[in-house]
């Protein structure tokens, strides 16, 4: 019989700050509790201050991996999409966030993890490794991801070109990708503004789509990115005035 050897979790030797900034994160009841409490406060705040309206929430898969993609022009985008998720997925879906911005300081990292369950993404030094972690979260752990394929906030609110990373994650797979369009967030909190102002924010969620027949080539990744950008732009027409 093989001898059992106790191996303590690496999280036991990490500070709370280190637990926030590394990924994958070990299950932690403190973080889970903060996440649930933060989401309850966040939903109430967005409903009253920004009159948040969500259309098509049923497009989010009830179980299994998925990718939620949307336009990106404001810091409000990630928290608005977090509110789209059903409560049972609050701790099982991650917003992919720039490591060099959101994880530079403890308080910014704490806010990102509590309100969006942020996953640090190294977009400068080793983006391929970060993409591998995203793929592992989807294909091995069966978690959800919130991704902004533009890569950074649009300065004028228009939808910029979608980068190829999302294509690399889902081309040739059955992983559902849910497009969404966020209206009003740019007016409420544009890039460069210190604090938000009250303005109605609407999120329109589309139907999931998959790309099992799309080849895992550069052309295939471009095709996925372009198709998802078109899907997001089509949803823009349903946001109303």
C-alpha positions in Angstrom: 0.0 0.0 0.0 1.3 3.4 -1.0 2.1 5.6 2.0 0.0 8.6 2.4 1.9 11.9 2.7 0.3 15.0 3.9 1.0 18.0 1.6 -0.2 21.4 2.9 -1.8 23.8 0.5 0.6 26.4 -0.8 -2.0 29.0 0.3 -1.1 28.3 3.9 2.3 29.9 3.3 1.0 32.9 1.4 -0.1 36.2 2.8 -3.6 37.4 2.0 -2.2 39.8 -0.6 -0.3 37.0 -2.3 -3.5 34.9 -2.4 -5.2 37.7 -4.3 -2.5 38.2 -6.9 -1.7 34.7 -7.9 -3.7 32.4 -10.1 -5.2 29.9 -9.9 -6.3 30.9 -6.4 -6.8 28.2 -3.8 -10.4 28.1 -2.4 -10.6 30.5 0.5 -13.8 31.1 2.6 -12.6 34.6 3.4 -12.4 35.5 -0.3 -15.6 33.7 -1.1 -17.4 35.6 1.7 -16.1 38.9 0.6 -17.1 38.1 -3.0 -20.7 37.3 -2.0 -21.0 40.4 0.2 -19.4 42.6 -2.5 -21.7 41.3 -5.2 -24.8 42.0 -3.0 -23.6 45.6 -2.4 -22.6 46.0 -6.0 -25.9 45.0 -7.5 -27.8 47.4 -5.3 -25.4 50.3 -6.0 -25.5 49.8 -9.8 -29.3 49.4 -9.8 -29.8 52.8 -8.0 -26.9 54.9 -9.1 -26.7 53.8 -12.7 -30.2 52.3 -13.1 -28.6 49.2 -14.4 -30.8 47.2 -16.9 -30.0 43.8 -18.1 -31.6 42.3 -21.2 -31.2 38.6 -22.1 -29.7 37.3 -18.9 -31.0 33.8 -19.9 -28.2 33.7 -22.5 -25.6 32.8 -19.8 -25.2 28.9 -19.6 -26.6 27.4 -16.4 -23.5 25.1 -16.0 -20.2 24.3 -17.6 -17.6 26.5 -19.2 -18.4 29.7 -21.1 -16.9 32.9 -22.3 -18.7 36.2 -22.0 -17.4 38.9 -24.4 -18.3 42.5 -24.7 -17.3 46.0 -25.8 -15.0 47.8 -23.4 -14.9 51.6 -22.8 -15.2 52.0 -19.0 -14.1 50.6 -15.6 -17.9 49.9 -15.1 -17.9 47.2 -17.8 -16.5 44.4 -15.7 -18.7 45.1 -12.7 -21.8 45.4 -15.0 -21.1 42.0 -16.6 -20.5 40.5 -13.1 -24.1 41.5 -12.3 -25.3 39.6 -15.4 -24.1 36.3 -13.8 -26.5 34.2 -11.7 -25.4 34.0 -8.0 -24.4 30.3 -8.3 -21.7 31.4 -10.8 -20.3 34.4 -8.8 -17.3 32.4 -7.6 -17.0 30.3 -10.7 -16.5 32.9 -13.4 -13.5 35.2 -13.7 -13.1 38.6 -15.3 -9.8 38.6 -17.2 -8.0 41.8 -15.9 -4.7 43.5 -16.8 -2.1 42.4 -14.3 -0.1 45.5 -14.7 -3.0 47.8 -13.8 -5.4 46.0 -11.4 -2.8 44.0 -9.5 -0.2 46.7 -8.8 -1.6 47.6 -5.4 -3.3 45.6 -2.7 -6.5 47.7 -2.5 -7.0 47.7 -6.3 -6.4 43.9 -6.4 -8.8 43.4 -3.5 -11.5 45.4 -5.3 -11.0 43.6 -8.5 -11.2 40.2 -6.9 -14.2 41.1 -4.7 -16.3 42.7 -7.3 -15.3 40.9 -10.5 -13.4 37.7 -9.3 -10.6 39.0 -11.4 -8.0 36.8 -13.0 -4.6 38.5 -13.6 -3.6 38.6 -17.2 0.0 39.4 -18.2 -0.6 41.3 -21.4 3.0 42.6 -21.7 5.6 40.1 -20.8 4.0 36.6 -21.2 0.5 36.8 -22.7 0.7 33.3 -24.0 1.1 31.9 -20.5 -1.9 33.9 -19.4 -3.9 32.5 -22.3 -2.9 29.0 -21.2 -4.3 29.7 -17.7 -7.5 30.9 -19.3 -7.8 27.8 -21.4 -7.1 25.6 -18.4 -9.9 27.4 -16.4 -12.3 26.7 -19.3 -11.3 23.2 -20.4 -10.1 21.6 -17.2 -12.0 23.4 -14.4 -15.1 24.2 -16.4 -15.3 27.8 -15.2 -16.5 30.9 -17.0 -14.5 33.8 -18.2 -15.4 37.4 -18.8 -13.2 38.8 -21.6 -12.9 42.1 -23.4 -11.3 41.2 -26.7 -10.5 44.9 -27.5 -7.7 44.5 -24.9 -8.1 48.0 -23.5 -10.7 50.6 -23.0 -11.9 52.5 -26.1 -11.1 56.2 -25.7 -14.2 57.3 -27.6 -16.7 54.6 -26.9 -16.6 53.0 -30.3 -16.0 49.2 -30.6 -12.4 48.6 -31.6 -10.9 45.6 -33.4 -11.1 42.4 -31.4 -7.8 40.7 -30.8 -7.1 37.1 -31.6 -6.8 35.8 -28.0 -10.5 34.9 -27.8 -10.2 33.0 -31.0 -7.3 31.0 -29.6 -9.4 30.0 -26.6 -12.6 28.8 -28.4 -11.7 27.9 -32.1 -12.2 24.2 -32.7 -14.1 23.7 -29.4 -17.7 23.4 -28.1 -17.2 26.1 -25.5 -20.1 28.5 -25.8 -19.3 32.2 -26.3 -21.9 34.7 -25.2 -21.7 38.2 -26.8 -22.9 41.3 -24.9 -23.1 45.0 -25.6 -22.8 47.5 -22.7 -24.5 50.9 -23.4 -24.0 54.0 -21.2 -20.9 53.0 -19.3 -18.7 55.2 -21.5 -20.9 58.2 -20.7 -20.9 57.4 -17.0 -17.2 56.7 -16.6 -15.0 57.3 -19.7 -11.3 56.6 -19.8 -9.5 59.5 -18.1 -12.3 60.5 -15.8 -11.5 60.2 -12.0 -14.9 59.2 -10.8 -18.2 58.1 -12.4 -21.3 60.2 -12.8 -24.9 58.8 -12.7 -26.0 57.7 -16.2 -28.2 54.8 -17.2 -26.2 51.6 -18.1 -27.8 48.8 -20.1 -26.3 45.4 -20.9 -27.8 43.4 -23.7 -26.8 39.7 -23.7 -27.0 37.7 -26.9 -27.4 34.0 -27.7 -24.4 31.6 -27.1 -22.4 30.6 -30.2 -19.8 27.9 -30.7 -16.9 27.4 -33.2 -16.2 23.6 -33.3 -15.6 23.7 -37.1 -13.3 26.7 -37.1 -9.7 25.7 -37.8 -7.1 26.4 -35.1 -5.1 28.6 -37.5 -4.3 32.4 -37.7 -7.2 32.7 -40.2 -9.5 30.8 -37.9 -8.7 33.0 -34.9 -9.3 36.1 -37.0 -12.6 34.7 -38.1 -13.8 34.1 -34.6 -12.7 37.5 -33.4 -14.4 39.2 -36.3 -17.6 37.2 -35.9 -17.8 38.1 -32.2 -17.2 41.8 -32.9 -20.1 41.7 -35.4 -22.3 40.0 -32.9 -21.6 42.6 -30.3 -22.3 45.4 -32.8 -25.6 43.8 -33.7 -26.6 43.9 -30.1 -25.9 47.6 -30.0 -29.0 48.2 -32.0 -31.1 46.7 -29.2 -29.9 49.1 -26.5 -32.4 51.8 -27.3 -31.8 55.6 -27.1 
